[in-house]
Amino acid sequence: MNCQVTLLPEKRQGSALAGTALREALARLDMEVLAPCGGEGTCGKCRVQVDGPGLESPGPAERALLSAEQLREGIRLSCQARICGSVQATVPAASRPAPMRILPGGVDRKIRIEPAVCKQAIHLQPQTLCEPYARLEHLRRSGNLRADLRAVTELLPQLPQLLDGTEAEITAVIREDQLLALEPGNTSERCFGLALDLGTTTVVAALIDLNTGRQLGYASTVNQQASEGHDVIARINTTIEEADGLQKLQAAARASLDRAITQVLAREQVDPQEVYEATLVGNTTMVHLYLGISPASLGHLPYVGMVADAVDMPASQLDLHLHPSARIYILPAIAGFVGADTVAAALAASFDEDDGRIRIIADIGTNCELVLRRDERLLVTSTPAGPAFEGARIACGMYAGPGAIEAVHLDGDVHCKVIGRQEPRGLCGSGLVDAGAELLANGIIDETGRLLEPEELGEQVSEALKRRLVPREDGLSFVLAESVALTQRDIRELQLAKASIRTAVDLLLEKAELAAADIDEFVLAGGFGNYIDKANAMRLGLIPELPPKKIRFIGNGALVGARLALLSRTLRQRGVQIAQRAEHLQLAGTPDFQDRFTEALLFT
């Protein structure tokens, strides 16, 4: 039997089969009702006001969570109440989700701010003899908190001094069905979280206001593990070859994060005790090292980690000096070399949703991870780009900081753009790509990557540019600035990185039975990927030839994704779904990989 359902005051109407839960019927009318317990009937937060006799009699869950007076007044739990006739329902503000907001960064998507942790100020009245229940229950009733809310063990000894029976205002810090803390007075406006990106080279901590979703500030620092090697293979080997290698790298990761967190909290004048939640992303090796899990299995066939699941644990167990009851959530991984950072970048680029287009995201760093979305299919792979794009193994290479050449243009002579408008000190990744592409376009290097001698160059190359070709002990070099030169070995490193990424892109397209021309959007993520020149990247063959409008930059996608997972329990769950659904392409198992890689070394 079909029954009419009317949503008030919106006056939206629809029908539902008898026996349908009222919450489900309201969802069909585009009205979402909060249900932190997932519709299990344990939290009591999905209350609605009902008019008419069109609901079945209350069951045990409703009678346990609603008083007889509330039931007489028409208050029902929408996840438990079943429709049996025509019904009118009003959803109070307390049972409605927060409005959608635009979250900048990534692809600027609308999200509903629904963090795992929230605060609620409660005015406590003294109990009377007619209220013979525990003080914690009095708190739940006074604040209309979910009925299945339980205090964490650490809080229990503090309850007598916090809930002493006198009239007072108090703030509850709530994480889903857990009461993390009680704070005297109204502190509801100060509720903070951290989004953490544990990169192979760089560590970033972003401070987030959990009430508004606004990023208040961030701090970055070099990953102290770099002293043991610039790539993950070197660090995996350290854990195998040195008795204390794992402990040393774990301590370095934790110290790096602690430094970045301390810096951003001090800068924004936030007490660590006001931070109640953190989300962390990183590649599979970094997450293993941070958790103290040996990554040795990632160093040999079949290149798999010990764990790929999401991790949810007390922050104190990982030496994060935040609120004593703070939690840390680590996003899941997909494969041995496609980690939580890739899942986060996919969230940042909205790859959790199918918009009908064929899209690829490339998160370029020391490793390059790629995700291709076609309809409901997600294909992923990874390739070692090497540390060239982050300044390592480049004679004058450096991080993208003050003094780094970030852009190069040749026009009869060399014109460089330097970060911070300082004297050039070195060359960062985007500058390396520009320099290589400009030398190729001007015929100063050939398609094999060889720097040509001045006498090999024709009249189309100016004398000023020819004079910049200077011999070194290890071969020819091209001088970009007084103390910065690009060597023949640097160009070989650029070729290796370029060939690795392009081969991965081509094989991923082939696996999906697509050509480059089929791509509707190519998304570049990562600190390096955000600053490279589109035309120069295509000129080198780093990415396929596409119309510029099809190429989009989203910055540090991993950090944006960590922020999304911090602010939205829905997107946190979507990250899990991405990890579970993705198909992994192992490049090492592709029969013609080596031939394709060798071909991609050429600048054609």
C-alpha angles and dihedrals in degrees: 000000000000116000127196117242121194124193115210140240087008090058091217113157136197142145134253136185117258109266095035115135110251091232090058092048091050091050088060087057089055093256114128115198119204115250111166091179091058094249095304092128095240105106102051093213100119095076119155134179111241131196122193135032095271098117131083117248116282115273129216095280093054093045090051095050103033127058122236089250092054091050090050089052091055099256110150138169103247094208092057104032111096124208119240101156144356113324140178118209134189117197111210120221092253090062096048124089120248114270120271117266134193112250110204120219127055106035095334098250131182112249135172111240102236108145121181088241125055138158130230127188114219130191107218119206121199111266122247132213087261090064104064099169133109121282091245090055088048088055091050092050095043092053096036086236123170111285095230093056111132129188116242114248093251091059098052098082090051096055097089093058094040098045100035097152100256125117108272146143114244135173122225119210106209132189109186103293095351129092102215100179147346118221126193114247127003109316095152094120092062108067117135141178137183131232109203129195113193100194127182090244106016134034120207130189120191121192113219131193102227092202097057104017090234119147105231098189145315141219131202134195139173115273103251089215087078089088087071095051139311098248136050094250091060090050093047088053090051090059090050100043102038123061093219095031096113093048091047094051093044091053090048092052093048093046091050092051092045090053094051092045093048091051097051094043092050092047093052094039094238120149113231087232088067093061111090105166140031133185121202134196132181140135118290094263093050092049092049091050092046091052092045094247116142110247092199092117089062090063098065140036128330086023098219131148129231094248136013099174125112113266124219115181145136111291090222090067088064095047093254105152099215132116108330091244096041118131132213123213118199115197119236125260128230103209142343094288100020104076144170090290090063092049088051093049089050089054090048090054092046092245087147086076129061111225095172095258131112106242137177127193121198116193102196121198134110083323124029118222120192131197124187121194121196115166105307094340122103118191121185138182140159137212134188104251090179125227096284093105090054095050102263121129089016113116094230096018123141142160118281095270138117111319095024118128103235101172134029131191128179117209107154086313138021123285117187133189111212126199110246092012090264133138108289113265101169149329126276128198100274090047090051091055092047093048093049094047094047093049089050093048091050094048094245091124123034129223091274090058096250118148106231123227116248092251090055092059122092130226091273088078114076122237089240090061093044090055089058091066102095128175119238132185090261095044141281122341136187116226113224098173138353094282101017125080136165113227133203088250090054090056090051089053089050090051092051093050093044093048092048093053097041093048090052091050093049095047092047090053090047091051089054091046091242137128127221089254089063093064113110096183133013111195121200118202136175132067091280096041091055094063107038119112110250095217094048092048089054093044090058091045092242090132130016121274104266137154106274091239089065092060118083132182120212102174119220096004092176092059093044089052091049088053091050091052089049094052102037128047087191093058090042087060091045088057088057089050092051090053092048097046102042119109112219121218111204104209093196088063094053108109098221098034095116093049091048091048092051091050091049091057089077120089097233 
